[in-house]
């Protein structure tokens, strides 16, 4: 299995439970890749301007609580830590 097409065909033959296990593994793998890329970008200073701008906006009082934006209570939002990341990746 060296090509994407071959891998896709093999996945289609799996029972649903095995496909879910692979999907979970793949999501974890992609999450780790994302985290590593963000860490590298931070270390390289690629997010410095964005962080400075966010700090300025926060200090100017031009922010809203997350639950006000999402319509969810703070506790509900805390239970779904990867929801925003997943939405960004879609």
C-alpha positions in Angstrom: 0.0 0.0 0.0 2.0 2.9 -1.2 -0.5 5.2 -2.7 -3.5 7.1 -1.4 -5.8 5.2 -3.8 -4.6 1.8 -2.5 -5.0 3.0 1.1 -8.6 4.3 0.4 -9.5 1.0 -1.2 -8.2 -1.0 1.8 -10.0 1.2 4.2 -13.3 0.6 2.4 -13.0 -3.1 3.1 -12.7 -2.6 6.9 -15.5 -3.2 9.4 -16.9 0.1 10.7 -15.4 -0.3 14.1 -11.9 -0.8 12.7 -12.4 2.2 10.4 -13.4 4.3 13.5 -10.2 3.2 15.2 -8.1 4.3 12.2 -10.1 7.6 12.1 -9.3 8.2 15.8 -5.6 7.4 15.2 -5.5 9.7 12.2 -7.2 12.5 14.0 -4.6 12.2 16.9 -1.8 12.1 14.3 -3.1 15.3 12.6 -3.6 17.0 15.9 0.0 16.3 16.9 1.3 17.5 13.5 -0.8 20.7 14.0 0.5 21.3 17.5 4.1 20.7 16.3 3.7 23.2 13.5 2.2 25.8 15.8 5.1 25.3 18.2 7.6 25.7 15.4 5.9 28.9 14.1 5.9 30.4 17.6 9.6 29.5 18.1 10.3 31.2 14.7 8.4 34.3 15.7 5.9 33.9 12.9 3.0 34.6 15.3 4.5 37.5 17.1 2.6 40.2 15.2 -0.7 38.4 15.7 0.0 37.9 19.4 0.8 41.6 19.7 -2.3 42.6 17.9 -4.4 40.3 20.1 -2.9 41.7 23.3 -3.6 45.3 22.1 -7.3 44.4 21.3 -7.6 42.7 24.7 -6.0 45.6 26.6 -8.3 48.0 24.7 -11.3 46.1 26.1 -12.5 45.1 22.6 -13.1 41.4 23.4 -16.2 39.4 24.4 -16.3 36.3 26.6 -16.2 33.1 24.5 -19.5 31.9 25.7 -21.1 35.1 24.5 -19.7 34.4 21.0 -20.4 30.7 20.8 -23.7 30.7 22.7 -22.4 28.0 25.0 -21.8 28.2 28.7 -18.2 28.4 29.8 -18.3 24.8 31.2 -19.7 23.4 27.9 -17.0 25.2 25.9 -14.3 23.8 28.3 -15.5 20.2 27.6 -14.9 20.6 23.9 -11.2 21.8 23.7 -10.7 20.7 20.1 -13.9 22.0 18.6 -12.3 25.2 17.3 -9.3 23.4 15.9 -11.5 20.9 14.1 -13.6 23.7 12.6 -10.4 25.4 11.4 -9.2 22.2 9.7 -12.4 21.7 7.8 
